Amino acid sequence: MNTVPADLDVIRDSYDRAADNYVEMGVGDIRKHPWLCAALNVFAEAVGGRGPVLDVGCGPGTVTAYLAERGVDVSGVDLSPRMIEHARRLHPECTFSVGSSTDLELAEASFGGVLGWWSLFNLPRDVLPRVLSSFAKALVPQGQLMIGTHVGDGDVRRTEAYGVPVHWTTHLWQPEQLAALVEQTGLRITAELRLPAKGEIRPGVVLVAQREG
Ligand SMILES: C[S@@+](CC[C@H](N)C(=O)[O-])C[C@H]1O[C@@H](n2cnc3c(N)ncnc32)[C@H](O)[C@@H]1O
């Protein structure tokens, strides 16, 4: 898949710089968000017995570990080596590796589930469809894709995040646009959870889709 974004190195460096504060600040602690926990609980049940699950863009592994605690055979992969150092330290019971969603070379029909949990919004708009397509092909029949991301219109240039200088673009998506992209991969959308803006946190959406067959 020749889909490497031009700014991948800059994004990796930015998340490497942000990783310590991300962990320190408890960002991504889903236990503070009961509706997100509910979605992950259902996902954990839905992938049960279907095969391994890959948490793509796992960051420090909070969600990976949450799924593992629920009996899911899950591993995590992230672009940022520093995020993966934290994930391995914090969750030694799970397996983590460094890699980009754009070049994972996932074998066809090899996963019961794939998760992209607030980790796909840096992908350029012309790259995301090919990444989603690679996820869809990697699912077994009845396999589950779950993605969560920021909702909105347009692109936001970030120069600061989690208290450190960063250089990345957050590509915002409307739920309908994102659902259409997912359906173009051949998956069927089975659920959608919308989260309103809260303080400085943007609105979000979680989409779940299933491979037919
Ligand atoms: C906002 S954090 C979310 C992390 C984690 N999913 C969580 O919920 O805590 C975004 C993560 O996506 C990762 N990321 C960004 N671009 C990526 C890519 N092309 N491939 C893999 N991971 C990527 C970053 O390194 C970062 O860890």
The ligand as a Tripos MOL2 file, in Angstrom:
@<TRIPOS>MOLECULE
LIG
   27    29     1     0     0
SMALL
NO_CHARGES

@<TRIPOS>ATOM
      1 C1         -4.8660   11.0790   20.3870 C.3       1 LIG1
      2 S1         -3.7570    9.7420   20.4550 S.3       1 LIG1
      3 C2         -4.8420    8.3720   20.8100 C.3       1 LIG1
      4 C3         -4.0930    7.2220   21.4110 C.3       1 LIG1
      5 C4         -4.9530    6.0720   21.9230 C.3       1 LIG1
      6 N1         -5.7460    5.4700   20.8760 N.3       1 LIG1
      7 C5         -5.8020    6.5150   23.0850 C.2       1 LIG1
      8 O1         -7.0350    6.4890   22.9580 O.co2     1 LIG1
      9 O2         -5.2580    6.9020   24.1140 O.co2     1 LIG1
     10 C6         -3.3780    9.4730   18.7320 C.3       1 LIG1
     11 C7         -2.3800    8.3580   18.5460 C.3       1 LIG1
     12 O3         -2.3360    8.0200   17.1580 O.3       1 LIG1
     13 C8         -1.0030    7.7330   16.8320 C.3       1 LIG1
     14 N2         -0.8360    7.8770   15.3680 N.ar      1 LIG1
     15 C9         -0.9050    9.0120   14.6320 C.ar      1 LIG1
     16 N3         -0.6980    8.7320   13.3390 N.ar      1 LIG1
     17 C10        -0.5070    7.3890   13.2590 C.ar      1 LIG1
     18 C11        -0.2200    6.4780   12.1930 C.ar      1 LIG1
     19 N4         -0.0880    6.9200   10.9250 N.pl3     1 LIG1
     20 N5         -0.0820    5.1710   12.4790 N.ar      1 LIG1
     21 C12        -0.1870    4.7110   13.7530 C.ar      1 LIG1
     22 N6         -0.4370    5.5350   14.8100 N.ar      1 LIG1
     23 C13        -0.6000    6.8420   14.5630 C.ar      1 LIG1
     24 C14        -0.1830    8.7150   17.6450 C.3       1 LIG1
     25 O4          1.1660    8.3480   17.7800 O.3       1 LIG1
     26 C15        -0.9510    8.7120   18.9520 C.3       1 LIG1
     27 O5         -0.4620    7.7480   19.8400 O.3       1 LIG1
@<TRIPOS>BOND
     1     1     2 1
     2     2     3 1
     3     2    10 1
     4     3     4 1
     5     4     5 1
     6     5     6 1
     7     5     7 1
     8     7     8 2
     9     7     9 1
    10    10    11 1
    11    11    12 1
    12    11    26 1
    13    12    13 1
    14    13    14 1
    15    13    24 1
    16    14    15 ar
    17    14    23 ar
    18    15    16 ar
    19    16    17 ar
    20    17    18 ar
    21    17    23 ar
    22    18    19 1
    23    18    20 ar
    24    20    21 ar
    25    21    22 ar
    26    22    23 ar
    27    24    25 1
    28    24    26 1
    29    26    27 1
@<TRIPOS>SUBSTRUCTURE
     1 LIG1         1 GROUP 0 **** ****
